[in-house]
Amino acid sequence: MKVALVGNPNVGKSAVFNRLTGASVIVSNYPGTTVEFTRGTMRLGGQPVEVVDLPGTYSLEPTCKAEEVTAQALEELAPGDVILNVVDSTNLERGLGLTLQLTRLRKPMVLALNMWDEAKHTGVQIDVPVLEKSLGVPCVPVVAITGEGIRTLAEKVRQAAVPPHEFDNAERWREVGNLLGNAQKLSHRHHTVLERLGDASLRPLAGTAIAFLVLGASLGAIWVLGEGLIRCALRPFFEEAWGPLMLNLSALLGGRGLLHDLLIGKLTEGGIDYGGSFGLLTTGLFVPFAAVLPYVFSFYLVLSILEDSGYLPRLAVLADRFMHNVGLHGMGMIPMLLGLGCNVPGALSGRIMESERERFICTTLMSIAVPCMAQTAMIVGLAGRHGPQALVLIFGTLLLVWFVLGVILNGLLKGESPEILVDIPPYRVPYFKGLLKKVWMRLVAFIFEAVPFVLVGVLLANLLYSLGAIDLVGRLAEPVVTGLMGLPRESVGGLAVGFLRKDVAIGMLAPLDLSFRQTVVACVVLAVYFPCVATFAVMLRELGALKTLKASAIMALTALTVGTLMNLVLRVAVG
C-alpha cells in the first residue's frame, strides 16, 4: 500500500507529510526529470506504509513539468493505493477544484482539511459531516504545524473510500459552488495586522521597501551565521584536527608523487593550504564542507523561514514583471538569492524553473553575474581601499551585465516564459521543528547530489594544474588580459586560478598594487568569466555537457567584452 499526498502549492502538504512520516525520509528526482519529490514511511496497523509527497499542483491537466510528474505518478498508482488530498481550509474553493478532478481517478481517497485553526480565526466555518456526505470520502480537520488531528488522519487512511461520483470539467466548478453553499459559512471580521502587512508586501512602493529590508536582513543573517560556523567550528577542525592527519599521511606517501598530489595536493612551506593544495582529501573536502556547506546551511535556514512565513511567494509576485525582461518569472529570484550565498545551491535550485530554456537562462545568469558571499567579501577587501566608488562600479556593472545579458538571451533563445502560478498564503509563524527538518533534508540532498561532483571537479582541476594546463591557459590568455583589459602580466596567474577558487584568485591580486581602474576591471572579469570548479561541476550535472559548454562560451565572450569596454571607458574617465 502506498499513500500519495496531493494538493495545491502552499497548503501545508509537506508539514502533513513530516507529521506522518517522522525523520526517515528520502528526497529523490522523479525518474527522467529534475523534479524532486519526497518519500517516507508511516506505520499503519503495525505495518510500514510508503508515503509519497508529490509536487504541488493546481490541476491534473499539467501546465509545467512538476504538474506533469504529479499527474503521471497518480496514473501509476496501483490498486489499493490511497490518495491523501490536502486542502487549505481557508481557501476551500480552490482546493475542491483539484479534489473533484481526483475523483475521476477512481482511487480510495481521504481529504485532509489543513490549517483548521486559521479557518476558525478568519471566520470560515466548514461543516465536516456535510462535506463528507457530499464527497463520499473521509474528511479530517488537521493543524499540521501542531499535530492536531494527525492521529485521526492516519486512522482514516485505513478507511479511505473510492468517491461514489466523478465530475467532468464542465460540471466541476458548478459542483464546487454547490459544495461550498452546503458545507461552508463565512462570517465578517476585521483585518489583522499580519494581513495588512501581507497586503502591503504586494504593493509596488511599500512592497519594494519591505523587500529591501527583508533581503538586507536575510543576507546579513546568512553572512554572520555562515562566517561564524566557518571561523568557530569548521576552519579550526580542518586546521587543528584534520590537517595533522593529512600531514602524517603525506609523510607516509613520501611527500610527493602522483598519488600524493591527488590525495594531499601540493604542500606550501611544509603545510596544507586548503585554498590551493587541491588534493581530494584536503581542498576536495574543505571546499564543500568548510567553505560551501556553512553558507548552504545558513541560506537554506533563512530561505525556509521566508517560505514558511509566507513571504517568498510575495517576493516572487512583486518581482515577476521585472524578471520577465530576462526570460524568467518571479520564482527566478530564488536561485539568484541562493547564489549570493553560494553559487552551488544557486545552480541546484535552477530546477525550480519549468522549462529547459528557463533553467539555462537562470543558471547562466546566476553563474555569470551573481558573486558568492566569499567572493563578495574578498572584492570588498581588495577594492574597498579605493573607496566606495570602486565598489559601486563593480557591483553596478555586475547588475547591468545580469540585466543586459538576460534581455539578450531572452531574445535569442526560442520559447516563452510561462506566467507565474503561485499561491499567496497568509503570513504565519514558522513551525520550528518542521523548519529544521526541511533544512536537514535539503542539506542531506546537497551533500549527496553536489559533493561528489565537487570532488570530481577538484580532481579534474588537480590534474589540469599538475599537467601544466592552468599555466598554459594563463600564458595563452596573457595578450588578451594585458592588451585588451589593461591588467598587469602578473595578474594572469590569479585569473587562471579563478576557475579553481574565485575568492583565492582575488586574494592573489592583492599584492599586485593594482590601480583603481585595474582593480575594478579585474574584480568584474573574475566574477563574470567562469564559475568556480564546484559550480561548474554542478552545472554539468544539471544542464548537461552541451549546455554547460554553451554557457561557458557565453561567459568567456561576456568577460572579454565587458573587460575590454570597462578598460577603455575607465582609461578615458580616470586615466
C-alpha positions in Angstrom: 0.0 0.0 0.0 1.2 3.5 -0.9 -0.2 6.8 0.3 0.2 9.7 -2.2 -0.1 13.2 -0.8 -1.6 15.6 -3.4 -2.6 19.2 -3.1 -2.2 22.7 -4.3 1.1 24.5 -3.6 1.3 26.2 -0.2 -1.4 24.1 1.5 0.9 22.6 4.2 1.3 19.3 2.4 4.9 18.9 3.4 4.0 19.7 7.0 1.4 16.9 6.9 4.0 14.6 5.3 6.5 15.4 8.1 3.9 14.6 10.8 3.0 11.3 9.3 6.5 10.0 8.5 8.8 11.4 11.1 12.5 11.7 10.3 13.2 8.9 7.9 12.7 10.5 4.5 14.4 10.4 1.1 14.4 13.3 -1.4 14.7 12.0 -5.0 14.3 13.1 -8.5 11.3 11.6 -10.3 12.7 9.2 -13.0 13.8 11.0 -16.1 13.3 14.5 -14.7 14.9 17.0 -12.3 11.6 17.4 -10.4 12.0 16.5 -6.7 9.6 14.5 -4.6 9.9 13.1 -1.1 9.3 9.6 0.2 8.9 8.4 3.7 7.3 5.6 5.8 4.5 5.6 8.3 3.1 2.8 10.4 -0.5 1.8 9.7 -2.0 -1.1 11.7 1.6 -2.0 12.8 2.8 -2.3 9.2 5.1 0.1 7.3 3.4 2.0 4.6 5.2 4.1 2.0 4.1 7.8 1.8 5.0 10.0 -1.2 4.8 13.8 -1.1 4.2 14.7 -4.7 4.9 18.2 -6.2 2.1 20.7 -5.6 -0.4 21.1 -8.5 -3.5 23.1 -9.3 -4.8 20.7 -11.9 -4.4 17.2 -13.4 -4.1 19.0 -16.7 -0.4 19.9 -16.4 1.0 23.3 -17.3 4.6 22.6 -16.1 7.0 19.8 -15.5 6.2 19.5 -11.8 2.5 19.1 -12.5 3.3 16.6 -15.2 5.1 14.5 -12.6 2.2 14.6 -10.2 -0.3 13.6 -12.9 1.9 10.8 -14.1 2.6 9.5 -10.6 -1.2 9.4 -9.8 -1.9 7.5 -13.0 0.8 4.9 -11.9 -0.8 4.2 -8.5 -1.6 0.5 -8.0 -5.0 -0.9 -6.9 -5.3 -0.4 -3.1 -3.0 2.7 -3.0 -4.6 5.7 -1.3 -4.7 9.4 -2.3 -4.4 11.8 0.6 -5.7 15.1 -0.7 -4.5 18.0 1.4 -6.5 21.3 1.1 -6.3 24.7 2.7 -9.3 25.1 4.9 -9.1 28.9 4.5 -9.4 28.6 0.7 -11.7 25.6 0.3 -13.0 26.6 -3.2 -9.6 26.4 -4.9 -8.7 23.1 -3.1 -12.0 21.4 -4.0 -11.4 22.2 -7.7 -8.5 19.7 -7.6 -10.4 17.3 -5.3 -13.2 16.8 -7.9 -10.6 16.2 -10.6 -9.1 13.4 -8.4 -12.5 11.7 -8.2 -12.1 10.7 -11.8 -9.1 8.5 -10.9 -11.4 6.1 -9.1 -8.8 5.6 -6.2 -9.5 5.4 -2.5 -9.3 9.0 -1.1 -9.1 10.9 2.2 -9.4 14.6 2.5 -7.2 16.5 5.0 -8.6 19.9 5.9 -5.3 21.5 6.9 -5.0 25.0 8.6 -8.2 24.3 10.5 -7.1 26.8 13.2 -6.6 29.6 10.7 -10.0 28.9 9.2 -11.7 29.4 12.6 -9.7 32.5 13.2 -10.6 34.0 9.8 -14.3 33.4 10.1 -14.5 30.3 7.9 -16.9 27.5 9.2 -16.9 24.1 7.5 -19.5 21.5 8.2 -17.3 18.4 8.0 -20.1 15.8 8.1 -22.0 17.5 5.3 -18.7 17.7 3.2 -18.0 14.0 3.9 -21.5 13.0 2.8 -21.3 15.1 -0.4 -17.9 13.8 -1.4 -18.3 10.3 -0.2 -14.8 10.2 1.3 -13.5 10.7 4.9 -12.7 14.4 5.7 -10.4 15.2 8.7 -9.7 18.6 10.1 -5.9 18.9 10.9 -3.4 21.5 12.0 -0.2 20.1 10.7 2.2 22.5 12.4 0.9 21.5 15.9 0.0 17.9 15.1 -3.7 18.4 15.9 -5.8 15.8 14.0 -2.9 13.9 12.6 -3.6 10.7 14.6 -7.2 10.7 13.4 -6.0 11.3 9.8 -3.7 8.3 10.0 -6.6 6.2 11.2 -8.9 7.4 8.5 -6.3 6.4 5.8 -7.4 2.8 6.6 -11.0 3.8 5.9 -10.2 5.6 2.6 -13.1 5.3 0.1 -13.5 5.5 -3.6 -15.6 8.6 -4.3 -19.1 7.4 -5.4 -19.3 10.2 -8.0 -17.0 11.6 -10.6 -17.3 15.0 -12.3 -16.5 16.2 -15.8 -14.7 19.5 -16.2 -18.0 21.1 -17.4 -19.6 20.2 -14.1 -16.7 20.6 -11.8 -16.8 24.3 -10.8 -20.6 24.2 -10.6 -20.4 21.3 -8.1 -17.7 23.2 -6.2 -20.2 26.0 -5.8 -22.8 23.6 -4.5 -20.4 22.1 -2.0 -19.4 25.5 -0.7 -23.1 26.5 -0.4 -23.9 23.5 1.7 -20.8 23.0 3.8 -19.2 26.4 4.3 -20.3 29.5 6.1 -18.4 32.8 6.3 -18.6 35.5 9.0 -17.4 39.0 8.9 -14.2 40.1 10.7 -11.7 42.9 10.6 -8.2 42.5 9.0 -5.4 41.7 11.4 -2.0 43.4 11.5 -0.4 40.5 9.6 -3.0 40.6 6.9 -2.4 44.3 6.4 1.3 43.7 6.3 0.7 40.9 3.8 -1.3 43.3 1.5 1.4 46.0 1.8 4.1 43.4 0.7 2.4 43.2 -2.7 2.1 46.9 -3.4 4.8 48.3 -5.7 6.2 51.0 -3.4 5.6 49.5 0.0 6.4 46.0 -1.2 9.7 47.2 -2.7 10.7 48.9 0.6 9.8 45.8 2.6 11.7 43.6 0.1 14.9 45.6 0.6 14.5 45.4 4.4 13.8 41.7 4.3 16.6 40.8 1.9 19.1 43.0 3.6 18.3 41.4 7.0 18.4 37.9 5.4 21.8 38.5 3.7 23.2 39.9 6.9 22.0 36.9 8.9 23.4 34.5 6.3 26.8 36.2 6.4 27.0 36.2 10.2 25.9 32.6 10.6 28.0 31.3 7.7 31.1 33.1 8.8 30.6 32.1 12.4 30.3 28.4 11.5 33.5 28.6 9.4 35.5 30.7 11.9 34.4 29.0 15.1 33.9 25.3 14.1 34.9 24.2 10.7 38.2 26.0 10.0 39.6 25.1 13.4 38.6 21.4 12.8 40.4 21.3 9.5 43.5 23.2 10.7 43.9 21.6 14.1 42.5 18.1 13.7 42.3 17.2 10.0 45.5 19.0 9.0 47.9 17.0 11.2 46.3 13.7 10.0 46.9 14.8 6.4 50.5 15.8 7.1 51.1 12.3 8.6 49.6 10.7 5.5 51.7 13.0 3.4 54.8 11.7 5.2 53.7 8.1 4.7 53.4 8.8 0.9 56.8 10.2 0.8 55.8 13.9 0.4 55.5 13.7 -3.4 54.4 11.6 -6.3 51.2 11.3 -8.3 49.2 9.6 -5.6 50.4 12.1 -3.0 49.4 15.0 -5.3 46.0 13.5 -6.0 45.2 12.9 -2.3 47.0 15.6 -0.5 48.0 18.1 -3.2 50.9 20.5 -3.2 52.3 21.5 0.2 53.0 25.1 0.9 56.0 25.7 3.2 55.6 22.2 4.6 51.9 22.8 5.4 48.5 22.4 3.8 46.9 25.4 2.0 43.2 24.3 1.8 42.5 27.0 -0.7 45.3 26.0 -3.1 46.6 22.4 -2.4 43.8 20.8 -4.5 44.1 17.3 -3.1 41.0 15.2 -2.8 41.4 14.8 1.0 42.4 18.5 1.5 40.8 21.0 -0.8 38.4 18.4 -2.1 36.8 18.1 1.4 37.5 21.6 2.6 35.6 23.3 -0.2 32.3 21.6 0.1 32.2 21.1 3.9 34.1 24.1 5.3 33.7 26.8 2.6 30.4 25.9 0.9 28.2 24.0 3.4 28.1 26.7 6.1 26.6 29.1 3.6 24.3 26.4 2.2 23.0 25.7 5.7 22.5 29.4 6.6 20.9 30.1 3.2 18.5 27.1 3.5 17.6 28.1 7.0 16.8 31.7 6.0 15.1 30.5 2.8 12.9 28.1 4.8 11.9 30.8 7.2 10.9 33.1 4.2 9.0 30.1 2.7 7.2 29.0 5.8 6.3 32.6 6.9 4.6 33.2 3.6 6.9 36.0 2.4 8.7 34.2 -0.5 5.6 34.0 -2.8 5.0 37.7 -2.2 8.6 38.5 -3.3 8.2 36.3 -6.4 4.9 38.1 -7.4 6.5 41.5 -6.7 9.5 40.7 -9.0 7.5 38.9 -11.6 7.1 41.7 -14.2 10.7 42.7 -13.9 12.0 39.1 -14.2 10.1 38.6 -17.4 12.5 41.0 -19.1 15.3 38.4 -18.7 13.2 35.4 -19.7 12.2 34.3 -16.2 9.2 34.6 -14.0 9.2 35.8 -10.4 10.4 32.5 -8.9 13.7 33.0 -10.7 14.6 35.3 -7.8 15.2 32.3 -5.6 18.3 30.9 -7.5 19.7 34.4 -7.6 19.3 34.8 -3.8 20.8 31.4 -3.2 23.7 32.3 -5.5 24.6 35.3 -3.3 25.4 32.9 -0.6 27.0 30.2 -2.7 26.7 29.5 -6.4 26.4 25.7 -5.8 22.9 25.7 -4.3 22.1 28.5 -6.7 22.8 26.2 -9.6 21.0 23.3 -8.0 17.9 25.5 -7.4 17.6 26.3 -11.1 15.5 23.2 -11.4 12.5 25.1 -9.9 12.1 26.7 -13.3 9.5 24.9 -15.5 11.3 24.7 -18.9 14.8 23.8 -20.1 15.1 27.3 -21.6 14.3 29.0 -18.3 16.8 26.7 -16.4 19.5 27.6 -18.9 18.9 31.3 -18.7 18.6 31.2 -14.9 21.8 29.1 -14.2 23.8 31.1 -16.8 22.9 34.5 -15.4 23.4 33.3 -11.8 26.9 31.9 -12.6 28.0 35.0 -14.5 26.8 38.0 -12.6 25.9 36.8 -9.0 29.1 36.6 -6.9 29.0 34.3 -3.9 29.4 35.6 -0.3 33.1 34.5 -0.1 33.9 36.3 -3.4 32.0 39.4 -2.4 33.9 39.6 0.9 37.3 39.4 -1.0 36.1 42.1 -3.5 35.2 44.4 -0.6 38.6 43.8 0.9 40.5 44.4 -2.3 38.5 47.2 -3.8 37.4 48.9 -0.6 40.8 50.6 -0.3 39.9 52.7 -3.4 36.8 54.0 -1.8 33.0 53.3 -2.1 33.0 54.4 -5.8 35.0 51.3 -6.7 32.5 49.0 -5.1 29.6 50.9 -6.7 31.2 50.5 -10.1 31.9 46.8 -9.6 28.5 45.7 -8.3 26.7 48.2 -10.5 28.4 46.7 -13.6 27.6 43.1 -12.5 23.9 44.2 -12.1 23.9 45.8 -15.6 25.6 42.7 -17.1 23.0 40.5 -15.5 20.1 42.5 -16.9 21.5 43.2 -20.4 22.7 39.6 -20.9 19.3 38.3 -19.7 17.5 40.5 -22.2 19.8 39.3 -25.0 19.3 35.6 -24.0 15.6 36.1 -23.8 15.5 37.5 -27.3 17.8 34.9 -28.9 16.6 31.7 -27.3 13.4 30.3 -28.7 10.5 29.7 -26.4 8.4 31.6 -24.0 8.5 32.4 -20.3 5.4 31.0 -18.6 3.4 33.1 -16.3 4.0 32.6 -12.6 1.5 30.3 -10.9 2.0 30.8 -7.2 -0.5 31.0 -4.3 -0.2 33.8 -1.7 -0.7 32.2 1.7 -1.3 34.4 4.8 1.7 35.3 7.0 2.4 32.6 9.6 4.8 31.9 12.4 7.0 29.1 11.1 6.8 25.7 12.9 10.4 25.5 14.2 10.7 21.7 14.3 9.3 21.2 10.8 11.5 24.0 9.6 14.7 22.4 10.9 13.6 19.1 9.3 13.2 20.8 6.0 16.7 22.3 6.3 18.1 18.9 7.2 16.5 17.2 4.2 17.9 19.9 1.9 21.4 19.6 3.4 21.4 15.8 3.0 20.3 16.2 -0.6 23.0 18.8 -1.2 25.7 16.5 0.3 24.7 13.5 -1.8 24.0 15.5 -5.0 26.6 18.2 -5.0 29.6 16.9 -3.1 30.5 14.0 -5.4 30.6 16.5 -8.3 32.7 18.9 -6.3 35.2 16.1 -5.7 35.3 15.2 -9.4 35.8 18.9 -10.2 38.6 19.2 -7.7 40.2 16.1 -9.1 39.9 17.5 -12.7 41.4 20.8 -11.6 44.2 19.0 -9.8 45.1 17.0 -12.9 45.0 20.2 -15.1 47.2 22.0 -12.6 49.6 19.1 -12.4 49.8 18.8 -16.1 50.5 22.5 -16.5 47.3 23.1 -18.3 46.3 26.0 -16.0 49.7 27.7 -16.6 49.3 27.1 -20.4 45.9 28.8 -20.3 47.3 31.7 -18.4 50.1 32.2 -21.0 47.7 32.0 -23.9 45.3 34.5 -22.2 48.1 37.0 -21.4 47.8 39.0 -24.6 44.1 39.5 -24.0 44.4 40.1 -20.3 47.2 42.7 -20.6 46.5 44.1 -24.1 42.7 44.5 -24.1 41.9 44.6 -20.4 44.9 46.6 -19.3 45.8 44.3 -16.4 49.5 43.6 -15.4 51.2 40.5 -16.6 51.3 39.2 -13.0 47.5 39.1 -12.8 47.2 36.3 -15.4 48.1 33.6 -12.8 45.4 34.9 -10.4 42.8 35.0 -13.2 43.7 31.4 -14.2 43.3 30.2 -10.6 39.8 31.8 -10.6 38.4 28.6 -12.2 39.5 26.7 -9.1 38.5 29.3 -6.4 37.5 32.8 -7.2 38.0 34.2 -3.7 41.5 32.8 -3.6 42.1 34.3 -7.1 41.1 37.8 -5.8 43.4 37.3 -2.8 46.3 36.6 -5.3 45.6 40.0 -6.8 46.0 41.9 -3.5 49.9 42.0 -3.5 50.0 43.5 -7.1 49.1 47.0 -6.0 46.6 47.4 -8.8 45.3 50.9 -9.8 41.7 52.0 -9.4 41.0 51.1 -13.0 42.8 47.7 -12.9 41.1 46.8 -9.6 37.6 47.4 -10.9 38.3 45.6 -14.2 39.9 42.6 -12.5 37.1 42.1 -10.0 34.4 42.3 -12.6 36.2 40.0 -15.0 36.9 37.4 -12.3 33.2 37.5 -11.3 32.0 37.1 -14.9 34.4 34.9 -16.8 33.8 31.4 -15.3 32.2 29.8 -12.3 34.3 28.1 -9.7 35.1 24.4 -10.1 32.3 23.4 -7.7 29.6 25.3 -9.5 30.9 24.1 -12.9 30.6 20.5 -11.7 27.0 21.0 -10.6 26.2 22.8 -13.9 27.4 19.8 -15.8 25.0 17.6 -13.8 22.1 20.0 -14.1 22.4 21.3 -17.6 24.4 18.5 -19.3 27.7 18.8 -21.1 26.5 20.6 -24.3 24.5 23.4 -22.5 27.3 23.8 -20.0 29.8 24.4 -22.9 27.3 26.9 -24.4 27.1 28.7 -21.0 30.9 28.7 -20.7 31.2 30.2 -24.2 28.8 33.0 -23.2 30.8 33.6 -20.0 34.1 33.9 -21.9 32.6 36.2 -24.5 30.9 38.4 -21.9 34.1 38.6 -19.8 36.1 39.7 -22.9 33.6 42.3 -24.0 32.9 43.7 -20.5 36.6 43.7 -19.5 37.7 45.5 -22.7 34.9 48.1 -22.6 35.5 48.9 -18.9 39.2 49.3 -19.5 38.6 51.7 -22.4 35.9 53.7 -20.5 37.8 54.0 -17.3 41.1 54.8 -19.1 39.3 57.8 -20.5 37.5 58.7 -17.3 40.1 58.3 -14.7 43.3 57.6 -16.5 
